[in-house]
């Protein structure tokens, strides 16, 4: 499993924290950027991370911005991406079990950073249920993408 991680300027320091969490979990990751907290536009980094996730089988993305919402919206505009903004273990687990999410978005501002490890661990170590009802719903999402 490979993880691609990116942020905007507001999420830069959190990205650095999360990289150390990934290292402690002995997970392979690629930092897509940015390399500083200089102001950047989050859609640019959402695209870079999501393009990598789509190209490499069994990979995931982690995107961080101030609210987590901008990255989620930008990522979900990319065909084949199912990005989930998660704020606790339950939301992370269910995004994988029910939705087969392939990108995790997190918020940097006004958030207890101590939760990152449990959220990331739950997201990366939970498998998609493969239940027919969930596969059917994901197929409906894919059909919405094909209409665009």
SETORSE-794385 format. One record per residue: residue in three letters; x, y, z of N, C-alpha, C in turn; residue number from 1. Coordinates in steps of 0.1 Angstrom, whole numbers, always signed. Example, Ala and Ser with C-alpha at 12.3 -4.5 7.8 and 13.67 -1.06 7.14 Angstrom:
2
<"ALA",<+132,-57,+78>,<+123,-45,+78>,<+132,-33,+78>,1>;
<"SER",<+128,-22,+71>,<+137,-11,+71>,<+129,+0,+79>,2>;
***
This chain:
148
<"UNK",<+8,-12,+0>,<+0,+0,+0>,<+9,+12,+0>,1>;
<"UNK",<+6,+22,-9>,<+13,+35,-9>,<+3,+46,-6>,2>;
<"UNK",<+7,+56,+1>,<-1,+67,+4>,<+5,+80,-2>,3>;
<"UNK",<-3,+87,-9>,<+1,+100,-14>,<-6,+111,-5>,4>;
<"UNK",<+3,+120,-1>,<-2,+130,+8>,<+1,+144,+3>,5>;
<"UNK",<-9,+153,+5>,<-7,+167,+0>,<-16,+176,+9>,6>;
<"UNK",<-13,+189,+8>,<-20,+199,+16>,<-20,+212,+8>,7>;
<"UNK",<-27,+222,+15>,<-25,+235,+11>,<-16,+242,+22>,8>;
<"UNK",<-15,+255,+21>,<-7,+262,+31>,<-13,+260,+45>,9>;
<"UNK",<-26,+260,+47>,<-32,+259,+60>,<-30,+245,+66>,10>;
<"UNK",<-29,+235,+57>,<-27,+222,+62>,<-12,+217,+62>,11>;
<"UNK",<-3,+226,+59>,<+11,+222,+58>,<+17,+216,+71>,12>;
<"UNK",<+15,+223,+82>,<+21,+218,+94>,<+14,+205,+98>,13>;
<"UNK",<+1,+203,+96>,<-6,+191,+99>,<+0,+180,+90>,14>;
<"UNK",<+3,+183,+77>,<+8,+173,+68>,<+21,+168,+74>,15>;
<"UNK",<+29,+177,+79>,<+42,+172,+85>,<+40,+163,+97>,16>;
<"UNK",<+30,+166,+105>,<+26,+158,+116>,<+22,+144,+112>,17>;
<"UNK",<+13,+144,+101>,<+8,+131,+96>,<+19,+123,+90>,18>;
<"UNK",<+29,+129,+84>,<+40,+121,+78>,<+47,+113,+89>,19>;
<"UNK",<+49,+120,+101>,<+55,+112,+112>,<+46,+101,+117>,20>;
<"UNK",<+33,+103,+117>,<+24,+92,+121>,<+25,+81,+111>,21>;
<"UNK",<+26,+84,+98>,<+27,+73,+88>,<+40,+65,+89>,22>;
<"UNK",<+51,+73,+93>,<+64,+66,+95>,<+63,+57,+107>,23>;
<"UNK",<+57,+61,+118>,<+55,+53,+130>,<+47,+41,+127>,24>;
<"UNK",<+38,+42,+118>,<+29,+30,+114>,<+36,+22,+103>,25>;
<"UNK",<+49,+25,+99>,<+57,+18,+89>,<+50,+18,+76>,26>;
<"UNK",<+43,+29,+72>,<+36,+30,+59>,<+45,+38,+49>,27>;
<"UNK",<+44,+34,+37>,<+51,+41,+26>,<+42,+52,+21>,28>;
<"UNK",<+48,+64,+20>,<+41,+75,+16>,<+50,+84,+6>,29>;
<"UNK",<+43,+92,-2>,<+49,+102,-11>,<+43,+115,-8>,30>;
<"UNK",<+51,+125,-4>,<+47,+138,-1>,<+46,+146,-15>,31>;
<"UNK",<+34,+149,-19>,<+32,+156,-32>,<+33,+171,-30>,32>;
<"UNK",<+34,+176,-18>,<+36,+190,-16>,<+24,+197,-9>,33>;
<"UNK",<+26,+209,-6>,<+37,+218,-9>,<+49,+216,+1>,34>;
<"UNK",<+60,+223,-2>,<+72,+222,+6>,<+73,+233,+17>,35>;
<"UNK",<+63,+241,+18>,<+63,+252,+28>,<+49,+256,+31>,36>;
<"UNK",<+48,+266,+40>,<+34,+271,+43>,<+31,+284,+35>,37>;
<"UNK",<+39,+286,+24>,<+36,+297,+15>,<+22,+294,+9>,38>;
<"UNK",<+14,+305,+7>,<+1,+304,+2>,<+0,+296,-12>,39>;
<"UNK",<-8,+286,-12>,<-11,+279,-25>,<-26,+276,-26>,40>;
<"UNK",<-30,+271,-37>,<-44,+268,-40>,<-46,+253,-38>,41>;
<"UNK",<-55,+249,-29>,<-58,+235,-26>,<-62,+227,-38>,42>;
<"UNK",<-70,+232,-47>,<-74,+223,-59>,<-62,+218,-66>,43>;
<"UNK",<-51,+225,-67>,<-39,+221,-74>,<-33,+208,-67>,44>;
<"UNK",<-33,+208,-54>,<-27,+196,-47>,<-37,+185,-46>,45>;
<"UNK",<-50,+188,-46>,<-60,+177,-46>,<-58,+170,-59>,46>;
<"UNK",<-57,+177,-70>,<-55,+170,-83>,<-42,+162,-84>,47>;
<"UNK",<-31,+167,-79>,<-19,+160,-80>,<-20,+147,-72>,48>;
<"UNK",<-25,+147,-60>,<-26,+135,-52>,<-36,+125,-58>,49>;
<"UNK",<-47,+130,-62>,<-58,+121,-68>,<-53,+115,-81>,50>;
<"UNK",<-46,+122,-89>,<-40,+116,-102>,<-31,+105,-98>,51>;
<"UNK",<-23,+106,-88>,<-14,+95,-84>,<-22,+83,-79>,52>;
<"UNK",<-32,+86,-70>,<-41,+75,-65>,<-47,+67,-76>,53>;
<"UNK",<-52,+74,-86>,<-59,+67,-98>,<-49,+59,-106>,54>;
<"UNK",<-36,+63,-107>,<-26,+56,-115>,<-21,+44,-108>,55>;
<"UNK",<-20,+44,-95>,<-14,+33,-87>,<-24,+24,-80>,56>;
<"UNK",<-25,+12,-84>,<-35,+3,-77>,<-31,+1,-62>,57>;
<"UNK",<-41,-1,-54>,<-39,-2,-39>,<-32,+9,-33>,58>;
<"UNK",<-35,+21,-38>,<-29,+33,-31>,<-41,+42,-26>,59>;
<"UNK",<-37,+50,-17>,<-47,+60,-11>,<-41,+74,-10>,60>;
<"UNK",<-50,+83,-9>,<-46,+97,-7>,<-50,+103,+6>,61>;
<"UNK",<-42,+112,+11>,<-46,+120,+23>,<-44,+134,+19>,62>;
<"UNK",<-54,+142,+21>,<-54,+156,+18>,<-58,+164,+30>,63>;
<"UNK",<-51,+175,+32>,<-53,+183,+44>,<-54,+198,+40>,64>;
<"UNK",<-65,+205,+45>,<-66,+219,+43>,<-72,+225,+56>,65>;
<"UNK",<-74,+237,+57>,<-78,+243,+69>,<-91,+237,+74>,66>;
<"UNK",<-101,+236,+66>,<-114,+230,+70>,<-116,+216,+66>,67>;
<"UNK",<-108,+210,+57>,<-110,+197,+52>,<-120,+196,+41>,68>;
<"UNK",<-129,+206,+40>,<-140,+206,+30>,<-135,+210,+16>,69>;
<"UNK",<-127,+220,+15>,<-122,+224,+2>,<-115,+213,-6>,70>;
<"UNK",<-107,+206,+2>,<-99,+194,-4>,<-109,+183,-8>,71>;
<"UNK",<-119,+181,+0>,<-129,+170,-3>,<-137,+174,-16>,72>;
<"UNK",<-141,+186,-16>,<-149,+190,-28>,<-140,+189,-41>,73>;
<"UNK",<-128,+194,-40>,<-119,+194,-52>,<-116,+180,-56>,74>;
<"UNK",<-113,+171,-46>,<-110,+157,-49>,<-122,+150,-56>,75>;
<"UNK",<-134,+152,-51>,<-145,+145,-56>,<-150,+150,-70>,76>;
<"UNK",<-143,+160,-75>,<-146,+164,-89>,<-138,+156,-99>,77>;
<"UNK",<-129,+148,-94>,<-120,+139,-102>,<-126,+126,-104>,78>;
<"UNK",<-129,+122,-116>,<-136,+109,-119>,<-128,+98,-113>,79>;
<"UNK",<-135,+89,-105>,<-128,+78,-99>,<-124,+80,-85>,80>;
<"UNK",<-125,+92,-80>,<-121,+95,-66>,<-134,+95,-58>,81>;
<"UNK",<-132,+89,-46>,<-143,+90,-36>,<-136,+94,-23>,82>;
<"UNK",<-136,+108,-22>,<-129,+114,-10>,<-139,+116,+1>,83>;
<"UNK",<-134,+112,+13>,<-143,+113,+25>,<-136,+123,+35>,84>;
<"UNK",<-143,+133,+40>,<-138,+141,+51>,<-142,+134,+64>,85>;
<"UNK",<-132,+130,+71>,<-134,+122,+83>,<-129,+130,+95>,86>;
<"UNK",<-137,+129,+106>,<-134,+137,+118>,<-133,+128,+131>,87>;
<"UNK",<-135,+115,+129>,<-133,+105,+139>,<-132,+91,+133>,88>;
<"UNK",<-129,+82,+142>,<-127,+68,+138>,<-139,+62,+130>,89>;
<"UNK",<-151,+65,+136>,<-163,+60,+130>,<-165,+64,+115>,90>;
<"UNK",<-163,+77,+113>,<-165,+83,+99>,<-155,+77,+90>,91>;
<"UNK",<-143,+75,+95>,<-132,+69,+87>,<-135,+54,+83>,92>;
<"UNK",<-139,+47,+93>,<-143,+32,+91>,<-154,+31,+81>,93>;
<"UNK",<-165,+39,+83>,<-177,+38,+75>,<-174,+43,+60>,94>;
<"UNK",<-165,+52,+59>,<-162,+57,+45>,<-155,+46,+37>,95>;
<"UNK",<-149,+37,+44>,<-142,+25,+37>,<-152,+14,+35>,96>;
<"UNK",<-159,+10,+46>,<-168,-1,+46>,<-180,+1,+36>,97>;
<"UNK",<-186,+12,+36>,<-198,+15,+28>,<-195,+21,+14>,98>;
<"UNK",<-185,+30,+14>,<-182,+38,+2>,<-170,+35,-5>,99>;
<"UNK",<-161,+26,+0>,<-148,+23,-6>,<-141,+35,-9>,100>;
<"UNK",<-140,+45,+0>,<-133,+58,-2>,<-118,+55,-5>,101>;
<"UNK",<-113,+63,-14>,<-98,+61,-17>,<-90,+73,-13>,102>;
<"UNK",<-96,+84,-8>,<-89,+95,-4>,<-96,+100,+9>,103>;
<"UNK",<-87,+103,+19>,<-91,+108,+32>,<-88,+123,+32>,104>;
<"UNK",<-98,+131,+36>,<-95,+145,+38>,<-96,+148,+53>,105>;
<"UNK",<-87,+157,+57>,<-87,+161,+71>,<-86,+176,+73>,106>;
<"UNK",<-91,+181,+84>,<-89,+195,+87>,<-78,+198,+96>,107>;
<"UNK",<-72,+209,+94>,<-61,+214,+102>,<-65,+223,+113>,108>;
<"UNK",<-74,+232,+110>,<-78,+243,+119>,<-89,+238,+128>,109>;
<"UNK",<-89,+243,+141>,<-99,+240,+151>,<-102,+225,+152>,110>;
<"UNK",<-91,+217,+153>,<-93,+203,+153>,<-83,+197,+163>,111>;
<"UNK",<-86,+187,+170>,<-77,+180,+179>,<-68,+171,+171>,112>;
<"UNK",<-56,+175,+169>,<-47,+168,+161>,<-43,+154,+167>,113>;
<"UNK",<-46,+152,+180>,<-44,+139,+186>,<-53,+128,+180>,114>;
<"UNK",<-63,+132,+173>,<-72,+123,+166>,<-67,+117,+153>,115>;
<"UNK",<-57,+124,+147>,<-52,+120,+134>,<-48,+105,+133>,116>;
<"UNK",<-40,+101,+143>,<-35,+87,+142>,<-47,+77,+142>,117>;
<"UNK",<-57,+78,+150>,<-68,+69,+151>,<-76,+69,+138>,118>;
<"UNK",<-78,+81,+133>,<-86,+83,+120>,<-78,+77,+109>,119>;
<"UNK",<-66,+80,+107>,<-58,+74,+96>,<-57,+59,+97>,120>;
<"UNK",<-54,+54,+109>,<-53,+40,+111>,<-67,+33,+107>,121>;
<"UNK",<-78,+39,+112>,<-91,+33,+109>,<-93,+33,+93>,122>;
<"UNK",<-90,+44,+87>,<-92,+46,+73>,<-84,+35,+65>,123>;
<"UNK",<-71,+35,+68>,<-62,+26,+60>,<-63,+11,+63>,124>;
<"UNK",<-68,+8,+75>,<-69,-6,+78>,<-83,-12,+78>,125>;
<"UNK",<-93,-5,+72>,<-106,-10,+71>,<-108,-13,+56>,126>;
<"UNK",<-114,-25,+54>,<-117,-29,+40>,<-131,-26,+36>,127>;
<"UNK",<-133,-24,+23>,<-146,-23,+18>,<-154,-35,+20>,128>;
<"UNK",<-167,-34,+24>,<-175,-46,+27>,<-178,-55,+15>,129>;
<"UNK",<-178,-49,+3>,<-181,-57,-9>,<-196,-62,-9>,130>;
<"UNK",<-204,-56,+0>,<-218,-60,+0>,<-225,-55,-13>,131>;
<"UNK",<-234,-63,-18>,<-241,-59,-30>,<-247,-45,-30>,132>;
<"UNK",<-254,-42,-19>,<-260,-29,-17>,<-251,-18,-18>,133>;
<"UNK",<-239,-19,-13>,<-229,-9,-14>,<-222,-8,-28>,134>;
<"UNK",<-220,-20,-34>,<-215,-20,-47>,<-225,-13,-57>,135>;
<"UNK",<-238,-16,-55>,<-248,-9,-63>,<-248,+6,-62>,136>;
<"UNK",<-247,+10,-49>,<-246,+25,-47>,<-234,+31,-53>,137>;
<"UNK",<-223,+25,-52>,<-210,+30,-58>,<-212,+31,-73>,138>;
<"UNK",<-218,+21,-79>,<-221,+21,-93>,<-230,+33,-97>,139>;
<"UNK",<-239,+36,-89>,<-248,+48,-92>,<-239,+60,-91>,140>;
<"UNK",<-230,+61,-82>,<-221,+73,-81>,<-213,+74,-94>,141>;
<"UNK",<-208,+62,-99>,<-200,+62,-111>,<-208,+66,-123>,142>;
<"UNK",<-221,+62,-123>,<-230,+67,-134>,<-232,+82,-134>,143>;
<"UNK",<-232,+88,-122>,<-233,+102,-121>,<-221,+109,-127>,144>;
<"UNK",<-209,+103,-125>,<-196,+108,-131>,<-197,+107,-146>,145>;
<"UNK",<-202,+96,-151>,<-203,+94,-166>,<-212,+105,-172>,146>;
<"UNK",<-222,+110,-165>,<-231,+120,-170>,<-224,+133,-172>,147>;
<"UNK",<-214,+136,-164>,<-207,+149,-164>,<-199,+152,-176>,148>;
***
